[in-house]
Amino acid sequence: MKRVKRLLYGLAGLFLLLVFLGAFFTISETEQAVILQLGNPIRIIVGDRSPEELAELQLWIDENAPGVALSQGAGLYFKIPFLQQVRIFDDRILEYDDPPADVVTRDKKHIKVDCYARWRIQNPLLFLRSVRTESGAVSRLDDIIYSTIRQELGKSNLIQIVRSTNDPIGLDDYVRLVNNVAYSDTLEDIEIDESGEIQETIRLIRMPAGQGRVAILERVATTSRRMAADYGIYIIDVRIKRADLPEENQAAVFSRMQAERNRISNRYRAEGRRMSDVIIANTDLQMDSIRASANLSALTIRGTADSTAAAIYAEAYNRYPEFYSFTRSLETLEQAMNRSSSIVVGTEGIFEYLVSRPGGFL
């Protein structure tokens, strides 16, 4: 009998212990909760909220769930065991990563868009009533974000999706080199000015006011935020991770881009060769002119020197005619004879031949 009582006391003590332990629960800084009593909400515990957010949540509770208490902050809380249940939700910023989807732009370009979003559970009671779990919330976000992205991108051209400003992004030194930026519907144009210099104008598409990637994503986030509010979800931001052309179009686009770049490079090379020929021709002309002027100066100087030398020789020969006759004979002999030549003179000797007048010795 005593053994049975001890067993009953032990079971009762264990039951009370379980009841005591089940009456308390903790909420961490990264959690929020809804307390249900027989399936009906009686209390909401939220984490860090601004006074405006708390006032908005309290207003919603007064209108849609009167009688539900609102608490804030992490800590130890009490509930009635077996009668009340606690549904805990994450209070942190959560990530939504949408799989890539095909989108057709306003200018009929097919692109594959991969986007992501950041969201949090703003109203845990409404979240519990509408989607119940995070997986259910992700499936709703799939419909909301994808439909909004497709709608906004379908109203924009491809250039507005990939750019946000009219600045020549990525051209940098190239733009500073040509010093001329304009806007039109073509990428570039090359012109030759009157001096023969190459002039290139970078032509970029004018981005309308309120358009561009940033403005598009702001509209997507605003629209998605308004739609997700019906599920107790607050979408913080939506961003496009990648926007690629379909694989079957990439090869053709890259080939067209390569052909365009080759056309521009060939144009530059042809212009460079033309300018090189002009520079070489001008250089040759200047060189021939300088050479002709130098030759003229040299001939003038040489003629003046020869005339001066002839005058000096004439004056010297007039003073010493015998010396002139002697030198003339030496010059004539030098020009008339070589190593194999022979000369026959009289017995008087060679000296008399040299000093005699031409024809006088013989």
Buried (B, 14 or more C-beta within 10 A) or exposed (E): EEEEEEEEEEEEEEEEEEEEEEBEBEBEEEBBBBBBEEEEBBBBBBBEBEEEBEEBBEEBBEEEBEEBEBBBEBEEBEBEEEEBEBBBBBBEEBEBEBEBBEBEBEEEBEBBBBBBBBBBBBBBBBBBBBBEEEEEBBEBBBEBBBEBBBEBBEEBBBBBBEBBEBEBEEBEEEBEEBEEBEEEEEEBEBEEEEEEEBEBBBBBBEBEEEBBBEBBBBBBBEBBBEBBBEBBBBBEBBEBEEBEBEEEBEEEEEEEEEEEEEEBEEEEEEBEEEBEEEEEEEEEEEEEEEEEEEEEEEEEEEEEEEEEEEEEEEEEBEEEEEEBBBBEBEEEBEEEEEEEEEEEEEEEEEEEBBEBEEEEBE
